[in-house]
């Protein structure tokens, strides 16, 4: 080994390289740091959530835990829908208003966009409570009260989502992801543990009550901290509200996200309807164990969306092509490593939930195929959405969702959770292949981690 190599591998050399990376202000370095921070937060969140779910599964039993999981999935699903695309659109509005020097519009969106999201979510929650009051007798008795409590989560869940998008636009990863992914699950775990050891019954109602407390507390903390940080970036002054313009821009993005989220939770929802809560609990544990793989995609997408928007608005095709290639590399190779690691340790992880949960181990291998297919495409969905091709993106996700529903209906009755896993993997693979094809056809960019994309 030469002197140069030894110098690079020495403590001083390593420290110098780390210092250089941390101080590098290039767009790709900032994006890498943002993606790394997002990934770290999601991993820490997964640790808290994993401990929470293991303890809750043991305290509550399979049936009650399965009911809680099913209801919380509805909170995630409807909560992300209820922001009407404003959370993702924030990553277009904030950079665009700032780039144009439109401070009135920027101040208007920072305040009015959040108000609009909370109003929409409150109306949806009120409608849900009205349905439960009128038609509650049609639901399983164990589901009514947890669903009512779930409705109370929606306004603050949506507020957190939109504040997440605003914070990402300024690369404030800690403020974007810390409250929903660290503070909220930590408070949930604390409430459940306190209730359990205080002698309260550990059931789905108790768990959803704790979820309400955690969701509201995290949203309020994030609101206060975000306002303080915005005050240091945006001077106080007049505001301009452009509600129709915001909705016109965000609703196509909402359609994309609707199908994306529907595809994400279709397997769990249909498994609950076609099998039973115990099998849902086992499958949920298996899928959550694979969360580290999905975190890589999430982290890179969190760092990439507003960059795609900036380069597209600026018309810089070469930067767009280079950044796309880099973001796909950042997604695929870490996802592959995480998949190998998790599958190797899958059984011990599932044993933490209880002996019966090991039955979900084979399903992990199947679902991982779909996750790797998505990783191989990278965050091209964000690129298409931020470059005005959200309609094509929505059609792709709509097709993948329909495929997932049909396959779940065909495969879950005979094969149970393995059928759900096969349906999910097939739908994710179809989705990824179509996204890559459209990216090449519409933008002239090769969405590949081994071929350098050429700008059209």
GUVO-145269 format. One record per residue: x, y, z of N, C-alpha, C, O, CB in turn. Coordinates in steps of 0.02 Angstrom, whole numbers, plus 50000, padded with zeros to 5 digits. Glycine has a CB too. Layout:
! GUVO-145269
XYZXYZXYZXYZXYZ;...
***
This chain:
! GUVO-145269
500434994050000500005000050000500445006250000500895006850041499525000150062;500315010949953500725016849947500615021750004500145021050044500595020149882;501065026750006501015031750059500355035650055500065037350107501605036550056;500125037149993499505040849985498905037050013498475039950046499375042449913;498885030449999498325026450025498345026050100497835026550134498345019449995;498955025250128499015024950201498785031450233498465031450285499735023450221;498955037050200498755043550227497995044250228497705046850276499065049250185;497665041850173496935042350170496605038050223496065039850248496695040350102;496915032250241496615027750288496825029150360496575025950406496805020750271;497265033950370497475035650438496915039450473496465042150440498125039950436;496915039650540496405043450576496355050650553495805053450546496535043350650;496935053750541496925060750518496625061350449496255066050434497635063550519;496795056450405496525056550337495775055550336495415059050300496855051350295;495545050750377494825049550381494455055650409493935057650383494675043450425;494755058650461494445064650490494415070350440493925074150439494835066750552;494935071050399494945076350349494415075250296494085079950274495635076750316;494325068950276493815067450226493115068750254492685071450219493875060150202;493005066750316492355068050348492225075550353491675077950338492325064850417;492735079250374492665086550380492525089750313492105094250308493305089550411;492875087350260492765089950193492045088650170491725092850139493265086950145;491805082550185491125080650165490605084950201490125087250171490985073250180;490715086150266490235089950305490225097350286489715100650292490385089350379;490795099850262490835106950244490695108350171490615114150151491515109550261;490655103050131490515103850059489805106550049489325103550074490605097050021;489745112150014489095115350005488795113849937488305117049917489165122750015;489065109049899488775107349835488095104149846487955101349899489245102649795;487675104449794486995101849800486985094449816486595092149858486605103149736;487425090549783487425083349795487655081649866487385077049897487875079849744;488145085349891488375084049960487835085850011487725082250059489015088049974;487505091450000486955093350045486405088150043486135086250094486675100350026;486245085849982485725080749975485925074250009485515070950040485575079449901;486575072350002486815066250035486755066850111486545062150144487535064850015;486945072650137486895073550210486175073450232486005070650284487235080150231;485745076650193485025076650210484745069550208484365067550252484635081150161;484935065750156484695058850151484975054650209484615050550237484915055750083;485605055750226485895052050282485545053650348485425049150388486625053650289;485385060150358485035061950419484325058950420484095056650472484995069550425;483995059150362483325056150358483345048750373482915046150409483015057450289;483845045350346483905038150357484045036650431483755032050459484465035250314;484485040550462484645039550532484025040550576483905036650622485205044250554;483645045750561483035047050600482545041250592482235039150640482705053650578;482465038850530482005033250519482235026850554481835022950578481915032050445;482895025750556483155019950591483025020450666482805015650698483905019050577;483165026350694483025027450765482275026650779482075023750830483265034350787;481865029350733481145028550740480935021250738480505019050776480785032450686;481255017650692481095010450687481265006850751480905002350773481465007250628;481825008850782482005005650846481485006850899481285002250934482675008250869;481255013250905480735014850954480085011150937479765008250980480615022450957;479905011450871479275008250851479305000650860478804997550878479115009850778;479884997850847479954990550853479864988350925479504983550940480624988150826;480204991950969480124990451041479394991351062479114987251098480584994951083;479094996951038478394998251054477944992551032477514990151070478165004851022;478034990350969477584985350942477694978450973477224974650983477674984850867;478324976950990478454970651025478104970651093477764965851111479214969551034;478184976151131477874976551197477114976751191476764973451230478124982751234;476854980651143476134981051135475834974351114475294972551137475954986451084;476184970751070475944964151049475904959451109475444955351114476394961250995;476394959851153476394955451212475884957651264475554953451295477084955251243;475814964251273475334966751323474614965751299474174964251340475464974051337;474484966651234473804966851209473554960151184472944958951184473754971851154;474004955751163473794949551132473674950551057473584956151034473154946851166;473664945051020473634945350947473014948850921473064952850874473674938550919;472424947350950471804950150923471764957750933471614961350886471204946750956;471894960050994471854967251008472404971050971472294976550945471914968551083;473004968150967473554971350931473384971750857473524976850825474214967550942;473094966450829472884966550759472364971850746472374975050694472614959750740;471884972750793471384978050785471704984950786471544989250745470854977450841;472154985950834472504992450837472894993850773472864999350746472984992550897;473254988750748473644989550686473184991450628473344995950590474034983050669;472614987950623472154989350568471894996550571471854999950520471564984550571;471734998950632471475005850639472025010850625471905015950592471185006850709;472625009650650473175014450640473365014850566473555020150542473795012350681;473305009250530473415009450457472915014250424473095017950378473345002350427;472285014250448471805018950421471995026150437471875030650396471105017350449;472285027350496472515034150513473065036250463473055041850437472775034450586;473545031750451474085033350405473815034550334474015039250300474595027650403;473355030250314473085030650246472685037050237472825041050191472655024550232;472175038150279471745043950271472125050350289472025055550258471105043350315;472565049950339472945055850359473375058550303473405064650293473385054150418;473705054250266474115056550210473685058850152473875063450116474585050950187;473095055850143472635058250091472375065150109472305069550065472045053350083;472225066250173471865072250194472275078650186471985084050190471665071550265;472925078150174473305084350163473215086950091473485092250074474035083150177;472845083250050472675085449982473285087049939473255091149894472225091549985;473845083649953474455084749915474855090849936475385092149907474285085549844;474615094549987474965100650008475645099250039476095103350034474535104350058;475735093350071476375091750101476925091350049477465094150057476325085250141;476785087749994477275087349940477315093749900477855095849879477105081549893;476745097049889476745103349851477145108749886477395113349854476025105749840;477205108249952477615113049989478325113249962478655118449963477625111450063;478575107449939479255107149913479305110249843479855110949817479495099949911;478735112149813478745116149752478615123449769478945127949742478215113549703;478125124849813477935131749827478495135549862478655141149842477305131849869;478785132649915479285136349953479885138249910480085144149911479515132250013;480195133549873480755135649829480555140649775480935145249759481075129549797;479955139749746479745144149691479615151249716479835156049686479125141349657;479245151949771479125158549799479785161849819479885167849806478655158049861;480235158049850480865160849871481295162949812481615168149813481245155949915;481305158749759481705160149699481465166549665481875170349639481685154249651;480815167549663480535173549631480555179649676480395185249654479825172149609;480735178749738480735184449785480035186549805479925192249825481095190249755;479565182049798478865183449815478745182049889478495176749908478375179149770;478935186849931478895185850003478175185650028478025182050075479285191150039;477745189549997477045189350019476735182550005476375179850048476635194849983;476865179749946476615173149931476915167749975476575163149996476755171449859;477565168449990477895163550034477605163750104477445158550132478655164950037;477525169850132477235170350198476515167850199476295164650246477255177650223;476155169250144475465166950140475415159350140474975156550174475145169650077;475855155950103475825148650102476045145650169475745140850193476255145850045;476565148450199476815145650261476285145650316476255141150357477425149550285;475855150850315475315151150364474675147950337474375143650368475175158350384;474465150150277473835147950250473825140750227473305137450231473645152250193;474395138150203474415131150181474295126450239473955121350232475085129650149;474565128150296474455123950356473735124450380473435119450399474935125950412;473465130550379472765131250399472295127350354471835124050377472565138650400;472425127750289472005124250240472025116750252471505113450250472235125850169;472615114050264472675106850277472295104650339471955099550338473395104950284;472345108550393471995106850455471235107250445470875103050472472215111550512;471005112250408470285112750396470025106750357469515103850374470115119350357;470385104850304470185099050264470165092750307469685088950304470665097950204;470675091750348470715085850391470165085750443469885080550458471395085350425;470005091650471469475092150521468795090350490468395086850522469445099150551;468675092650429468045090950396467995083450383467455080450390467975094750329;468555080350363468555073150351468445069350416468075064450418469225070950318;468765071650470468675068450535467955068950558467675064150584469155071550587;467655074850549466955075750569466495071250529466025068350556466745083150560;466645070550464466235066050422466315058850446465825055150447466445066650349;466915056950464467025050150489466655048750553466365043450562467755048950499;466655053550599466285052750662465535052350650465185048650684466445058550710;465295056250601464585056050584464395049150557463855046550573464415061550533;464825046250516464695039650489464675034450545464245030050546465225037650437;465145034950591465165030250648464535030950691464255026050714465795031350690;464315037150702463725038350744463095035450711462665032650744463635045850757;463065036250644462455034050609462475026650592461955023250595462375038150545;463065024150574463105017250550463565012850592463805007650569463335017150478;463695015050654464155011250697463955004050708464374999750720464215014650763;463295002750703463064995950715463284991150660463264985050669462304995850720;463514993850604463744989550550464474987450558464714982950524463664993050484;464824990650605465524989050618465574983850674465124983250715465924995350635;466134980250674466274975850730466324980050793466634985350792466924971750718;466034977750847466024981650909466704983950932466774989450957465704977650964;467214979650924467884981350947468204986850906468704989750927468324975150944;467924988450847468224993350802467945000350812468285005250794468124991250731;467345001150841467005007550841467395012850880467555018150852466305006850870;467555011550942467895016550983468605018050957468795023850954467935014351055;469005012950938469655014550908469605018850846470005023350836470025008150891;469095017650803469005021750744468805028850762469035033650729468475018650699;468395029750813468205036450836468825040250860468905046150845467685036050891;469245036850898469865040050921470335041550863470695046550863470225035550972;470335037250812470755038350753470565044950719471005048550694470695032550704;469915046450717469685052750686469985058850721470125063850689468925053150686;470075058350786470365063950824471105065050808471365070450821470285062750898;471435060050779472135060750761472225064850697472755067950687472455053950753;471725064850653471825067150585472055074450578472535075650542471195066350547;471735079450612471965086350601472705087450617473055090650578471555091150643;472935084850672473635085850690474105081450650474685083250638473735084550764;473865075750628474265071450584474405075150519474975075150494473905064750569;473895078450491473975082150429474415088250439474825089850397473285084350402;474335091750495474765097550510475495095350510475915098850483474565100750577;475635089750541476325087250544476585085650474477155087150458476365080950587;476165082750432476355081150363476555087350324477065087450290475795077550327;476145092650328476285098750290476905102250318477305104850279475675103450292;476975102350383477575105450413478195101550394478735104450386477505105750489;478125094950386478675090850361478905093350293479495094250281478455083350357;478425094350246478595096750180478925103550180479385104850142477985096850137;478675108050222478965114750227479685114350252480135117550224478555119150274;479805110450304480475109950332480965106750283481535108850279480465105850397;480745101750245481185098650196481415103650143481975103250118480835092750161;480985108550127481145113450075481745117650094482075120350050480545117950061;481885118150157482475121850181483015117050208483475119250243482275126850234;482965110650193483445105550215483465104850291483985102950318484135107350189;482915106350325482875105550397482625098450413482055097550436482415111050429;483035093650400482825086650408482625085050479482135081450490483375082050386;482995087650528482835086250598482135088550616481765084950650483355089550644;481955094450592481295097250608480745094050567480165093650589481305104750598;480915091750506480425088550463480225081750491479635080050494480685087850392;480725077750510480605070750526480625069150601480345064150623481105066550491;480965073350640481025071950711480355071250747480245066350782481415077250743;479905076150740479255075550776478835069450756478605065950800478855081750764;478725068150691478295062350675478635055650686478305050750701478065062750605;479295055350678479625048850679480015047350743480225041650754480085048350621;480125052350785480465051150849480015053050908479905049050953481125055050852;479775059250907479385061650964478725057850970478545055651024479255069150957;478355057150914477705053850917477745046650941477385044850987477375054150849;478175042350912478205035450937478475034851008478275030351045478635031250891;478915039551028479175039351096478625040951146478575037651198479765044251104;478215045951131477655047651175477145041851177476875040251230477315054151153;477015038851119476555033151116476795027551161476405024651199476485030751044;477435025851156477715020551198477665022351272477485018151313478445019151180;477825028651289477785030851358477085030451386476985028251443478045037851365;476595032551346475895032151368475665025051379475345023451429475435035651318;475835020651331475625013651336475955010251396475625006551433475805009851273;476595011551407476945008551464476655011151529476545007251575477695010051460;476525017751532476235020551593475555017651608475405015951665476185028051587;475135017051556474475014151566474505006851586474115004651629474065014851503;474955003051555475014995951571475224994751643474924990751679475524992651524;475734998451665475984997451733475535000751785475584999151845476695000051739;475105005251763474615008251809473995003951817473555005351858474415015251785;473964998651778473414993851785472844994851736472334991351741473154994251853;472914999451688472385000251638472394994251590472914991151579472485006951598;471814992751563471764987151516472144988851452472034994151422471024985451501;472584984351431472964985351370472574982651311472624976751294473664982051374;472184986951279471794984851222471844990151167472214994951174471054983751242;471464989151113471514993651056471275000651073471535005551046471114990850998;470775001251118470525007951138471065011751175471185017651161469895007251182;471395008451222471945011751258472495013851211472755019351216472225007051312;472685009451164473225010951117473045016951073473475021251062473375004851074;472435017351049472235022951008472175029351048472305034751022471585021450972;471975028851112471975034851155472675037551162472785043651159471685033151223;473165033151172473865035251176474095038251110474495042951110474315029251195;473855035451054474045038050988473785045250979474135049350949473765033550933;473195046751004472925053551000473375058351037473555063651011472205053851029;473565056551099474005060851139474665061951103474905067651099474125057751209;474955056651077475615057051044475575061250981476025065250968475865050051028;475055060450942474985064150879474905071550891475235075650857474395061450838;474485073450938474385080550953475005083650983475195089250965473795081451000;475325080251029475925082951061476475084151010476795089451010476165078351117;476605079350966477135079950916476995085750868477445089450850477215073450877;476355086550848476175091950801476285098750833476545103350800475455091150779;476085099550895476165106050929476895107750939477105113450928475795105950997;477295102850959478015104050967478335106150901478715110950899478375097750994;478165102550847478435104250782478205111250760478605114950731478225099050730;477585112950772477305119450754477705125150786477885130050753476565119950774;477835124550851478195129750887478915130350861479145135850848478205128250962;479255124750853479955124850831480015127350759480475131050743480265117950837;479545125350715479575127550646479465135050640479805138450603479065123750603;478985137650678478855144850676479465148750698479625154050670478255146650719;479815146350749480415149750773480955149850718481285154850708480685146450837;481035144150684481555143850633481365147950571481805150950540481685136550614;480735147950553480505152050496480625159450511480805163150466479765150650481;480515161550572480605168550591481315170850578481425176750564480425169650664;481795166350582482485168050568482645168150494483185170450474482945163450603;482195165550452482315165150380481865169950340482075172650290482195157950356;481245170950363480765175050326480535180850371480285179750426480145170850303;480625186850347480425192650386479665193150389479315191150343480715199150355;479415195750445478695196750453478455202050404478825206550387478525198750526;477835201350382477565206150334476895203850308476605199050333478055207250276;476645207350257475985205550229476005198650196476525196350173475765210850178;475425195550194475355188950165474845189050108474385193150108475135183850219;474955184550061474475183750006474245176550005474645171949999474785185849938;473595175550010473305168850011473075167049940472705170849909472715168350061;473295161449915473125159149848472855151949851473145147349823473745159449801;472295151249885472025144649899471895140649836472075134749832471385145249940;471575143749786471405140149725472035138049687472065132449661470975144549679;472545142349685473175140649652473515134849688473775130249656473635146749649;473515135149755473835129649793473485123049779473805117949767473815131249869;472825123149780472455116949770472515114449698472565108449686471715117949787;472525119049649472605117149579473265113649568473315108949529472545123249534;473785115849603474445112749597474485106349638474795101549615474985117649620;474185106349697474285100649742473835094649726474015088949740474165102749812;473245095949697472775090449686473035085049639472935079149652472125093149660;473375086749583473675081349543474185077349582474245071249573473995084249481;474565080749625475045077249667474675072849716474895067249732475505082149704;474105075349740473685071449786473455064949753473445059749786473075075549807;473285065149689473075059049654473645054049653473535048049665472845060749582;474245056349638474825051949638474915048749707475005042649712475465055849618;474905052949759475015050349826474455045849850474565041249889475105056049874;473845047149826473275042949844473405035749821473315031049860472625045649813;473595035049758473725028349733474345025249765474365019249778473805028549656;474855029449778475465027049810475315024049878475535018549895475985032649816;474945027849918474785025549986474295019849985474335015250026474505031350027;473815020049939473345014549933473715008049917473545002749944472815015949879;474205008549874474615002649857475015000349918475104994349927475085004249799;475245005049958475645003350017475254999350068475534994750100475915009650049;474605000950077474224997850131473684992950107473324990150148473905003150172;473644991850042473134987350016473184980450045472684977350063473174987049940;473794977850049473894970950073473634970050145473304965150160474624968950070;473794974950189473584974450259472824975050265472504971250301473934979850301;472534979950229471814981050234471424974950209470964972650242471614987250193;471624972250151471264966450123471394960050163470964955750168471454965450050;471994959450190472144953650232471694953650293471454948450315472884953650253;471574959650322471124960250379470414958150361470074954950401471134967450406;470194959950301469514958450280469424951050262468894948150274469314962750222;469944948050234469884941350207470124935850253469974929950243470254940850142;470514937650304470764932450350470564934050422469994932750442471544931850344;471024936950461470854938350531471384942650563471934943350535470774931850570;471244945550622471714950150654472374946850674472894950150672471404953150715;472374940450693472994937050712473474936750654474074937950661472844930050739;473214934950595473644934550536473884941450514474444942250490473284931050478;473454946550523473664953450509474254955350554474734958350530473064958350520;474214953550617474754955250664475414952050643475934955350645474564953050735;475394945750623476004942250601476284945450538476884946750534475864934650589;475854946750490476074949750426476344956750438476854958650409475494949950375;476004960650480476224967450496476924967250527477354971350510475734970950544;477044962550572477704962050603478234960350551478784963150554477694956650658;478074955850504478554954050452478714959950407479294961150390478274948250410;478194963650387478304969450344478694974850380479134977950351477624972150318;478524976050443478874981150482479604979350492480034983750497478534982150549;479754972950496480454970850503480854972750442481464973950447480494963250515;480534973150384480864975250322480894982850314481114985350262480514972150262;480674986450364480614993650357481274997050341481285002150308480324996650421;481834994150364482484997250352482614998050277482925002950256483044993050383;482384993250237482474993750165482074999650137482345003550098482254987150130;481455000250157481035005750134481295012450158481195017550125480315004750157;481645012550215481905018850242482415021950195482455028150190482235017650310;482805017850160483295020550113482955024550058483145030150043483725014850083;482445021450029482055024949976481755031350005481795036649974481495020349948;481455030950063481145036750095481655042350105481515048150091480835034750162;482255040550130482755045550145482995049150083483055055350083483355042350181;483125045450030483355048649968482805052849937482935058349913483595043249917;482185050349937481635054249910481535060649949481375065849920480985050049911;481625060350015481555066350056482065071650038481925077650041481625064550130;482665069450018483195074150001483165076449928483445081649911483865071050015;482825072649885482865073849813482315078149785482425081749737482875067449778;481715077949814481125080949782481225088349765481115090349708480515080149826;481425092349813481485099449800482065101049754482065106149720481565103349865;482585096549751483125097549704482885096349632483055100149587483715092849720;482485091149623482195089949557481795096049534481835098149477481745083749559;481405098849581480995104749565481435110649544481295114049495480565106649624;481975111849582482425117449568482735116749499482735121549460482965117949622;483005110849483483345109949420482855110249361483025112749308483715103249419;482265107749372481765107949318481555115149304481525117149246481145103649336;481415118949357481215126049348481775130049315481645134349273481015129149416;482395128549334482975132049306483135129749235483515133049200483585131149350;482855124049213482995121449146483685118449140483955117949084482915126949096;483995116449195484665113649194484625106049186484605102349235485055115449260;484595103649123484505096649109485105092349131485015086649153484395095649035;485705095149126486285091149145486305089949220486445084349242486935094749123;486175095049260486145094049332485595089149351485675085049396486045100649368;485025089649316484475085149329484685077949315484535073449354483865086949287;485025076849258485245070149240485755067449290485715061649310485545070249169;486245071549309486765069349356486465067849424486645062949457487315074649363;486005072049446485705071049512485255064849513485225061349563485305077249533;484915063549457484505057549453484935051349460484775046749498484115057349387;485485051249423485935045449426486195044349496486215038749522486515046349377;486405049849528486675049249596486135046849645486275042649687486945056049619;485525049449639484995047549686484805040249678484635036949728484375052049676;484835037549617484685030449608485225026149640485075021149671484625028749532;485855028049632486405024349666486315024549741486395019449775487085027349647;486155030449768486075031049840485495026649865485495024449923485945038349860;485015025349822484435021349842484565013849837484435010149884483835023149799;484835011649780484865004449766485375000749809485204995849842485025003349694;485995002949810486514999049842486424998549918486514993149946487195001949826;486265003949953486105003150024485484998850036485464995150086485995009950056;484994999149991484394994949999484574987649992484314983450029483864996849947;485014986049945485224979049936485584976549998485464970950021485684978449874;486034980550025486394978550086485924977650145485984972850183486934983750103;485444982250152484964981750207484534975550200484374972250250484524987950210;484344973850139483924967850127484294961550148484004957250182483724967350054;484914960950128485314955050146485374954350222485294948950250486014955350114;485514959950255485594959950328484954957950363484954953850409485824966750352;484394960950342483764959750377483514952550366483264949450412483224964650353;483584950050305483374943150293483794938150332483554932950353483404941550218;484424939850341484864935450380484654935250454484724930150487485594937650374;484394940850478484204941350549483454941250560483214942750615484494947750579;483074939550508482354940050511482034935950566481594938450601482064938150446;482234929750573481914925450623482014927950694481534928350732482184918350617;482624929750714482704932550782482284938750794482014939750848483434934150794;482234943150742481824949150749481094947250761480774950050805481894953550687;480834942650722480134940750729480004937150795479464937650823479924936250671;480494933450820480424929950884480304934850941480014933050992481034925750898;480534941050932480434946050984479694947450995479484949251050480804952550967;479284946750942478564947850948478234941950983477724942751017478254948950880;478514936050975478234929951003478354924150955478484925350896477474930851016;478324917950979478474912250936478034911750874478284909750821478394905950976;477404913650879476954913050821477134917650764476944916350707476244914350843;477494922950778477644927950727478174925550677478254928650624477864934350759;478524920250693479024917550646478694915050582479024914250531479424911750680;478044913750585477684911450526477704916750470477574915150412476954909850544;477854922850487477894928050437478564928450401478634932450354477754934650468;479054924350421479734924750392479734923550316480054927450281480184919750426;479404918350289479424917350216479144923350177479384924850123479034911150198;478644926550205478344932350170478854938050163478794941950116477734934850207;479334938450208479834943750205480244943250141480404948350110480294943450266;480414937050120480814936150059480434938549998480724941549953481004928750051;479784937249997479374939249939479304946849936479394949749883478684935849943;479124949949992479034957149992479684960749975479674966049942478774959550061;480254957949996480904961149982481044961749908481394966349886481454957250016;480774957149867480864957649795480554964049768480864967649728480554951449759;479954965549790479624971749769479994977949794480044982849757478914971849794;480244977749856480604983549882481244984849844481424990649833480754982449956;481594979549823482204980449784482044982949714482434986749685482594973849780;481484980749686481274983449621481164990949625481364994649580480634979849595;480834993149678480715000349687481385003949698481475009449671480255001549748;481845000949735482485004149748482885004849684483255009749675482885000049799;482824999949639483205000149576482975005849532483355008249490483134993549538;482355008149541482105013849502482265020449535482235025749503481345013249493;482445020349600482595026449635481975030949642481415028649631483155030249600;482085037349660481515041849671481255044949606481115050949605481715047249719;481175040849552480945043749489480235046349494480035050749456480995038549433;479845043549540479155046049550479175053349571478765057349548478795041849604;479655055249615479715062249636479925066549577479695072249570480215062949694;480375063949536480595067649477480005069049430479925074749408481135063749439;479605064049416479035065049371478535069949401478275074249365478695058349358;478405069349466477925073849498478165081049498477775085649485477795071649570;478805082149511479075088849516479205091949447479325097949443479705088849556;479185087949394479315090649327478685091049284478735091849224479835086249292;478095090549315477475091549279477175085349248476705085949209477575096449228;477445079449263477185073249235476795069149287476805063049287477755069049206;476465072849332476105069449385475505065349360475305060449391475865074449435;475215067349302474655063549275474875056549253474545051649269474335067249216;475425056149218475695049649198475885045549259475775039449261476305050449152;476155048949309476345045549371475725042749406475735037049431476725050349418;475195046649406474575044349438474285038349402474025033749434474065050049439;474315038349336474065032649298474455026349313474175020849318474085034049223;475105027049321475525021249338475345018449406475255012449414476275023149336;475285022949455475115020649522474405017849525474265013149561475195026349573;473955020849485473285018249481473275011149453472925006849479472845022749438;473665009949401473715003249373474014998249421473784992649427474115003349309;474545000349456474854995949505474384994449563474374988849589475504999149532;474004999449584473514998449637472984993349617472814988849655473185005049657;472714994149557472214989449532472504982449530472174977549549471954991549462;473124981849506473454975349503473514972349573473404966349583474144975949470;473704976549623473774974149691473114971649720473084966449752474064979649736;472574975549708471924973549733471694966949702471474962349738471394978949719;471754966449637471544960249603471954954249627471674948949642471614961049526;472604955149631473024949649654472884947749726472894941849744473764951349645;472774952849769472604951349839471954947349844471914942549881472554957849880;471454949549806470814946049807470874938849782470514934349805470294949849766;471324937749735471414931049708471854926649752471734920649758471724931449638;472364929649783472874925749817472804925249892473024920249922473544928549802;472494930149924472434929949998471984924250021472174920650068472164936550024;471384923249991470964917750016471314910950017471244907450068470344917149974;471674908849965472004902249969472674902350004472864897350035472104899549900;473034907950002473724907950027473844912450087474394912550114474194909849972;473344916250108473424920450167473954925750159473974929150107473584916250227;474374926550210474864931950209475374931150152475634936050127475234932150275;475514924950131475974923950075475654926550010476004929349968476154916450067;475004925850003474664928749946474704936249946474794939349893473934926549945;474634939350005474694946650010475404948849992475494953949959474524948950082;475904945050013476594946649997476734946249922477064950549894477074942050036;476484940949890476574940149818476244945849780476534948649733476304933449794;475634947649800475274953049767475654959649774475704963449726474564953749796;475914960949833476274967249845476914967449804477054972649773476444967949919;477294962049803477924961949766477804962849691478164966449657478294955349779;477284959449666477134960049594476924967149576477134969749524476584955149575;476514970249618476284977049604476864982049607476904986549565475734979149654;477304981349655477884985849661478354985049601478624990049577478264984449726;478444979049578478874977849520478574980949457478924984149418478984970249509;477914980049448477574983249391477634990749394477794994049344476834981149389;477494993549453477545000849462478235003449443478285008449408477385002649535;478755000149467479445002549455479625002149382479935006849356479934998449496;479444996749349479604996049278479265001449236479565004249191479384989049253;478635003049252478275008149214478555015149228478585019249182477535007949232;478745016549290479035023049306479695024149268479815029649243479155023549381;480115019049265480735019549228480605020849154480935025049123481155013149236;480115017249126479955018049055479705025049040479915028048990479415012949034;479265027749082478995034449071479545039749079479555044649042478415035849119;479985038849127480535043649137480965044049074481175049449054480965041549197;481105038349045481505038248984481125041348925481405045248887481715031148967;480485039548919480085041948862479925049348866479955052848816479445037948858;479765051848926479535058848933480115063748942480105069248915479065059448992;480625061648981481165066348998481825064848963482285068848967481275066249072;481855059148928482475057448894483035055648942483625056348925482695063048851;482855053349002483355051549052483335044149065482805041149072483235055449118;483925041149068483965033949082483975032849157484475034449190484585030749048;483425030249184483375029149256483725022649275483395017649289482625029049280;484375022849274484775016849288485355018749332485635024249326485015013549222;485555014149376486125015649420486795013649389487315014849418486035012149487;486785010649329487425008849298487545012449232488105012149206487445001349287;487035015849205487135019649143487045027049160486555029049190486625017349087;487525030949139487465038049152486915041049110486935040549049488125041649137;486395044249142485845047149104486075053149064486445057349089485285049049149;485855053549003486025059148961485435063948956484865061848944486235056748891;485565070348965485035075248960484795075748889485175075348841485275082048984;484125076648883483835077148817484015083848785483815085148728483065076348820;
***
